[in-house]
């Protein structure tokens, strides 16, 4: 049986994701049709559907220049085009970080962010929301030559004086080598562009693949967003070395500062020893060549403190040639298949597991809550049937007593409702306090104050103090918010227990919520800043001060993103906390009203007893059918999440397209 390739695995993942989407969508629509949904359930399912629809798989290629990143991307992902999609030749062909993706709402194009935006406030994420900041060039997909010429703009440079390069944070004039070059040439060549976006309708990009190509240590070091956001967000990071040079000093610096810290089960880190064709020697036997390559692999692994099994020797250039010319022997010799197999085994399954776990948690909560509602409704109806059947042959005095009892139960419940409404007022007050602590207004005020403090300081001590105070304030707000969350949950737990004991409502264990992961992320960002500050900003020049300011802007943008997520999840938790109680109270109120109506009707005309019992029996059958339908829909979703889709993957994709 032919092994799954990376392309095959990605297509299978995309089909799996589409099938999950269709089935979650069916659950949402069924709940709406049956009038069983509520605002919280609909919100959770719509958020899940949005995540599935916008799901991407991010792969970052990191290396110093001339390591063959662009050629490797061409060989792995774009060989079917029988041409180089990304420019690749000797020297530096990619001068700025480049993202390849596909958005159908935009035309195929190359968009470039000018380098002078480094002196303006705002992160790359901010500039992505400003279409006017970019220079756009359309891609002519019908002409390989025109497209190649357009993409060569990635290599554009410009000659500037030292002050300009320093203001952009691209050089340190105190560096001896830089100083000699400036003295010799009177200026320096810098990239014309700060960032590039390529919107390209490749089949894999259409399915959600996003590729990040980074152009060496200088770009990684001077573009804080790469360090803080783009690389940590990647699901796989491929770090390239060159077999002809081995592990250089700058390679080790990139690895230790930016790649080695990226750990976690959700991310694959692979080291690629490229250009092994430079070690091919017609005067040596295949075994001797393999031994030379093995020694390079072992040496590279030792210097990077990795097992040799995590270093993959390849020849990207020969692999691309082999794929274009359909040369299996050359492809095998290039060893690209081993790297693709590692990506296939590590990248896609990890990503699928993450998406599956997230989807399962959302669906499970909605299904459990709906099942509990239906089971409570079923129990209430059955209680009414039992009560009415007990009235057979009874005189009107007994029925009158039942009416009195039903009224007493209704009055007791109304007293409980008044307590519940009082608790809701306390709940609303605590929620308002929580929103002030965790809210975006307080955060933006803190960002503004820190920025002003940094602008006033021209020394590293002042900058460090400003940033330290910023992180202390943020952590204090998160810690206080966590205490409020604990109080709110404790209060709701007590109320749930009280209503369960006094009114027979289903026992509910309110969902827990923790801000620990956000505090950990803040600690990670503070550590990144500390490490960056210690290694680069011991003595501040104009350019380094500019870079510090830009680093803070990027850092602040990332903190805002984290807080927005914390706010979103907290708001969803608050709805999930109160919604089950509101649903149960509403349902119990309806059933009490129906019970009283039934007894009243029977008291007025005893001959309707059998008719009412028949109506309730029919209702029991209807609710039982709803429980069965919900179970079947849930089973289909569980099967999809476990990848047990058999032959209906294609059908699911067609259904979604239709």
N, C-alpha and C positions, 0 to 999 in steps of 0.2 A: 504494500500500500504506500502511495506517495506521501511523504511527510508534509504537514501543513507549513506553508511559507508564511512570512510576515504579512504579505498582502492577503493571503487566504484567511489568516487568523483575524486580521483587522476587519475584513468583510463579514466574517462570521460574527464578530463582536457587534458590528453595526446592525446586522440583522437581528441579533439577540436584543439589542437595545430597542429597536423598532417594535419587536414583538411585545416587550415589557410595556412600552408606551401604549400600544393598542389596548392591552388588557387593563392597565390602570385607568385609561380613558373610559373603558367600558364600565368599570366599577363606579367612577364618578357619575357617569350618565345614568346608571341604574339607580343610584341613591337619589338623584334628582327626580327621576320618573316616579319612584316609589314614595317620594316625599319623606325620605328617611335621613337626608343629609342636614347638616347645619353649617353655619358660616365657618366654623373652625375646621371641620372635615373637608369642606370644599377648598378652603385655603391651603391645607396641607397637600391635598391631591393635586391642585393646580401648581403649587410650588414644585412638587415632584415631577410633574409633566414638563414644567419649564426647564428643570435641570436636565431631564432626559433629552429634551429637544436641543438644548444649547451645549450638551456634553461635548467636550473636546479631549483629545489625547495629546499631551504636550511632550515633545521630544527635543531636548537641547543638545546642541553640539558645541563643545567648548575646547579651545586649544589656542596656542600661539599661532601666528600667521605662518603660512606655507607648510601646514601639517596635512593639508588635503581634505579639510572639512567639506568644502563645497563638492568636491569630487565624490566623497563618500555618500553625501546626500543624493547626488545624482545617481550613483550606482544602486543604492538601496531602494529609493522611492520613484525615480523618474526614468529608469532605463527603458520602459515601454514606449517612451516618446522618441526613442532612437536619436536622441540629441542631448546636449547638456542644457538643462533648464537654468541652472545657476552657472555663471561664468567661472571657469576654473583653468588657470594657467600658472606658469612660474611667477613668483612674487605675490604681492598682496592683491587679491582680486575682490575681497570683501572688506571694506574699510569701516563699516558700521554694523551694529547688531541688526540682524535681518530676520523678520518673521514671515513665514510662508503659511498661508491659510486660504480658506475660500468662504466668501460671503456672497450669496446669490443676488443680494440687493445692490451690489456694486459691480461695475464693469471690471473685467480683468485689467489690472493696472499695477504699476510700481509707484508707490507714494514715498516720498523722501522728506525727512524733517531736517531743515537746515541746521548747521552746527551752531549758528549764533543764538539759537534758542537756549543754549546752555547758560546764557547770562540773564534769561528771563525766569520769573517765578513760575513754578509748575513742574510736575513730573511728566514722564512720557505718557502715563495713563491720562493725565489732564489734557495733554496736547492731542491725544487720540479723539477727544471730544470736540476739538476745534479743527474743523475741516480746512479752514483758511490757513492754518499754520503749515500745511504740507504742500510740497510741489509734486504734482501728479503727472505721470506719463502713461498713456494707454499701452497695453500689450497687444500686438497684432498676432493672434494665435494662428493665423493662416500663413505667416511668414517666419520661419525659423531664424533667418538672418536678421530681420527687423527686431524680433523679440530678443535675440542675443545682444544686439547693439544697444537696446534699451536697458537691459539688465547690466551691461557693462558700466552704467552710471554708478553702480555700487562701489566702483573703484575710484571714483572722482576724488581728487585732492585739491587743495588750494595753498598757495604760499602766503604766510602771514609773518608779522614781526613777533618778537618774543613776548611783548606785552599782551598782544591779542591771544597768543597760545596760552599764556599764563592765566589770563582772565577766563578762558574756557576751561581751565583746570587740566590742560593736556600735558603740560610740562612743568618740571621743577628747575628753574634756571640755576639753582645751586648745585645741581648734579653736574659733575665734571664733564661727562661725555656730552651732555646737552649743551653745556657752555662752550665746549670746543666746536661743536657743530654750528652754533649760532655765530661764533667768532669767524668761522670759515665762510659760511654762506650768507650771513646777515639776516637770516630768517629761517623758517622751518615749514615743511610741508605737513599739513594736517588734513584729516578727512573733511570733505565738503559737507557731508551729511552726518547727522547725529543718530538717526534710526531709520530703518526701511521696512515698509510693509508691502508684501507681494500678494496680491489677490489673484489666485491662479486656479482654474477649474480642473485640477487633477482629481481623479476618482477618489483617492484616499483623503485628499484635503476636503472634498465634498462631504465625506463621511465623518469629518470632525478632527482629522489629524492637523496639528499645528506644529511647525518646525521652527526652532529658534537657532540661528547660526550666529555665533559670537566671534568677533575678529581679534582675539588675542588679549593679552594682559592689560594693555593700555585702556582698551574699551571697557573691560570688566572692572578695572580699578577706578575709572573716572565716571562711570555711569552707575550710580548707587542703586537704581531700580533693578538692574540685573542681579545684584547681590541680595537685595531685600525681598524681591518679589518674583522676578521671572524665573530664576534658577530654582528657588524653593518650590515654585508652583509646577515645575516640570515633573512628569511621571517617569521619565527616564533621562539620564544625563550620560552622554557619550563623551569621554575625554580622550582626545587624540594626541598621540605622540608620533614622531617620525623615526622609522627604523634606522635611517641613515645618520641621524644626529643623536639618537638615544634620548635620555631624560636630561634636559637642560636645566639650568638654574631657574629660568622663568617658568618652565613647565612645573617644577616642584612648587614654586611660589603660587601659581594658579591652583594647583591641586590642594595644597595645604590650607590656603585661605578661603577658597570658594567651593571646592568640590567635596573634599573629605568631610566637612561638617554636615553635608546633606545626607542625613541618615534616616532610616525608617522603612517599614515594610511596604509602604505605598510607593516607593521609588526604586528604580533600578539604576545602579551606577556601574558602567562598563568602561574599561580602558581599552582603547584601540591602538595597536602599534601598526601604523600605516606605512606604506611605501616599502613593503618587504621585497618588492621586485628589484629594488636597488641592491639586495643581497643575493639575487640570483646570479649565478656564475657558471658559464658554459664549461669552465675547466674543472668544476666540482661536481661530484655525484649528487643526486637528489638527497641522499642520506646526509652528506656533508652540509648541504644547504640547510636542511631541516635542523641540523645541530647548531648552525650559526644563528638561525632564527630563534631557536629555543634558548640560546645563551642571552640573546637580546631581551627575550620575554622575561627570563629569570632576573636579569639585571634591572629591568624596568620595575618589575614587581617588588624587588628588594628596596629600591629607592622610594617607591610610593607606599611601602609597608602594606603590601597586598599579597594574597595568594596568587601564584602564577596562573591559576585557573581563571582568574578574573581579567587577565590580559589577553586580548584577541589580536593575533597578527593577521593583517590583511594587506592586499594591494587594491585600493579603491579604483585606481585608474585601469588596471588590467581587468577587474571585475566588470567595470562599465563596458569596456571593449568587448569582453566575452559575452555579455548579455545582448549588446547591440548586434554582434555578429553571430550570435547563437553558437558559441564555442564552449561546450560543456567541459572539455579538458582544461581550458584556460580558466574557466570559472572555478573549477575545483582547486586549481593551483593558487588562485587568488585568495582562497580561504574565506571569502565573504559569506559563504553558506553557513559556516560555523557561527559567525557573528549574528546573522539573521536568525538562526535557530535560537541563540541565547536571548535575543530580543523577543522572539515569538514566545518563548517559555516564561520569560520574566515580566515583560511589559504588559501584554494584553490581559493575562489572567489576574495580575494584581489590580489593574484598573477595573476589570469586571467584578472582582470581589468587592471593591470599594462601592461601586454603584449599586451592586446587588444588596449589600448590607444597608445602605442608606434607604433604598426603595422599600426593602422589607420592613424596616422600622416604621416608616410612614404608613404603609398599607396596613400593617398589623395593628397599629393604634386605632385606625379608622374602623377596621373590621371588628375588633374587640368591642369598641364602643357601640357600634351598630348592633352587634349580636346581643350585648347586654340590654340595649333598649328593647329589642324584639322579645327577648326572653322575659323581661319585666312585664311587657305588654301581654305576653301569652299567659304569664302567671296571674296577672290581674283579671284577665277575661275568664280564666279557669276558676278563680275564686268567685266571680260573679255567677258562673254556671252552678257551682256547688251550692252557693247561697240560695239561688232560685230553685234548684231541685229540692232543697230542704224545705221549701214552702209548699210543696205539693200536699194537698189535703189539709193545710193549716187554715185556721179561721182568720177573720180580718183583724182580730186583736193581736195575733202573732205578727201579721204583716205590718200593723201599725208600730209594733215594737221594733221591727227591722228598720222602718223609716226613721224612727227616733235615733237608733244606733248609727245609721248612715249619716244623719245630720250631725251627730256628735263627732263622728270621725272627720267630717268636713270642717267643722268648727275648730277642732284640734289642729288640723292641718293648716288652717288659715292663721292660727296663732304661730305655728311654726314658720309660715311664710313671712310674718312680720319680723320674726327673728332673723330669717334669711335676708330680708331686705336691709335690716340694720347691719348685718355682717357685710353685705355688699357695699354699703357706704364706707365701712372700715377698710374693706378690700380696695375700694377706689382711692381712698386716701393714701394707703401704703403704696399702691401702684404709682401714684403721682410722685411720691417721695423717691421711689425707685427710678422713675423716668428723669427726675432732676439729677440724680447721681450718675446715671448711666447715659443720659441723653447727649445728643450731638452738640447742643448749644454750649454746655459746659466744656466739652472737649475742644470745640473750636475756639473758645475763649482762652483756654490753656495754651493751645497752639499759637494763638496771636501773641500772648504775653511772652512765651518762650522765644518766638521769632524776634520780638522787640529787644529782649535781653541779649540775644546773640548779636544783633546788629550793633548794639552799644559796645560790646566787648571786642577788643582787637587782640586778645591774648587767649591762649589755650585754656588757662585756668578758668576764666570767665565762661568760656564756651562749655566746658565740662560741667561747671556748676549749673548752668542754665538747663542743660540736657538732663542732669541728675535730678533736678527739681521737677522737670517735666515728667519723668518716669515715676518719681515718687508720688506725684499728684494723681497720675493715672492709676497706679496700683492701689492707692488709697480709695479712689472712687470704686474700683472693681471690688475691693475687699468690703467696703460698706454696702455695696449693692448685693453682694453674696449674703450678708447678714439679713438684709431686708427680705431677700428671696426665701431664706430659711424661715423667717417669721410668717410670711404669707402662706407658705406650704403647711406649716404647723397649724395655723388657724383653719385652713381649708380641710385639713385632715380631721380635725376635731368636729367640724360642722358635718362632714360626710358621715362620720360615725354617729353623731347625734340623730341625723335624719334616718339613718339605717335602723337605729335602735327604736326610735319613737314612731316611725311611719312605715317601716318595712321596706324602704327603698334599698336597691341593690348596693351592697358594700363596694366602695370604690377606693382604690389606693391612688391618691393624686400623683401624677408624674413628677419625678424629681428633675431638678435643673441645676447645673453647676457652671460657674464662670471660670473654673480652674484652667481650662484649655486656653482661654483668652489671657489669663494672667501669665501662663507659660509662654504664650506668643509674645507678650510684652517683654518678658524677661529675655527671650531670644533676641528681639530687636535691640534691647539695651546692650546685650552682649556683643552683637554685631557692631553697634556704634563704638563701644569701648575698644574692641579689637582694632577697628578701623582708625580710631583716634590715636591709639597707642603707636600704631605702625607708621602713620602718615603725617600726623599733625603735631609733632612735638614742637616744631618751630613754624609759625604760620607766615607764609608769604601771601601776596594779594591773591594769587591763583588758588592757593590752598584754602584761603578764607572763603573764596567763591565756592570752591568745591564743598567745604563744610556746610555753607548755607544751602547749596543744592542737595547735599546729602540729607540735611534736616527736612527740606521740602519733600523729598521722596519718603523719608521716614515718617513724616507727619501724614502724608497721603496714605501710607500703609496702615498707620494707626487708625486713621479715619475709617478705612475699609474694615479693619478688625472690629471697631466699635459699631459700625453699621450692621455687621453680621451678628454681633452680640445683642444689639437692640432688636434685630429681626427675630432671632431665636427666642429671646426673652418675651417679646410680644406674643409669639406663637405659643410659648409655654403658658403665659397668662390666660390666653383664650382656652387652651386645653385644660387648664386648671378649673375654670369656672363653668365652661360649656357643659360638661357632663352633669353637674349639679342643676344647671338651668334646664337641661333636657329632661332629667328625671323629675324635677319639680313640675314642669309643664305636663309631662306624661301622667304623673300621679294625680294631678288636678283634673285632667280630662277623665281619667278612669273613675275618680270619686264622683264626678258629676254624672257620668253615665250610670253608675251604680245607683245613685239616688233617683235618677229618672226612671230606671227600671222598676225599682220598688214602688215608686209613686204610681207608675202606670198600672202595675199589678194590683195595687191597693184600690185604684179607681175601677178596675175591671179585671177580676181574677182570671177570666177566661183567656187573657193574653199571655199567661205564663208560659205555655208551651211554645207560642210563637217567638217570644223573647229568647227562650233557651235555644231555639233553632237558629235565631240570628247570631247569638253568641257562638254557637258551634261552628257556624259558617266563618265567623271572624277568626276562630282558632285555626281553622283550615287555611285561611288566607295568610295569617302570620307564620304558620308552619311552612307554607310554600315560600314565603320571603326568606326565612332562615335557610331553607334548602338552596334557594337561588344564590344567596350570599355566599354560602359555603362553596358552591360550584365555581362562582366567579373568583373567590379567593384561591381555590385549588389551581385554577388556570394561571393565576399570577405567580403562585408558589412554583408551579412547574416551569414557568418562563424564567423566573429568577434562578432556578437550579439548572437552567439550560436544558431542561427536558422538553424540547420543542419538536422533536421528531421531524416530520415533513412540513410543518405549517409555518416555518420561518418565512418562506417566500410569500405565503398567503398573508401573513401579518404585515409584511412590508408593502405588498400590493394594496392591502386594505387601508394602510396609513396614507399611501400616495393618492388613492381614490378619494 
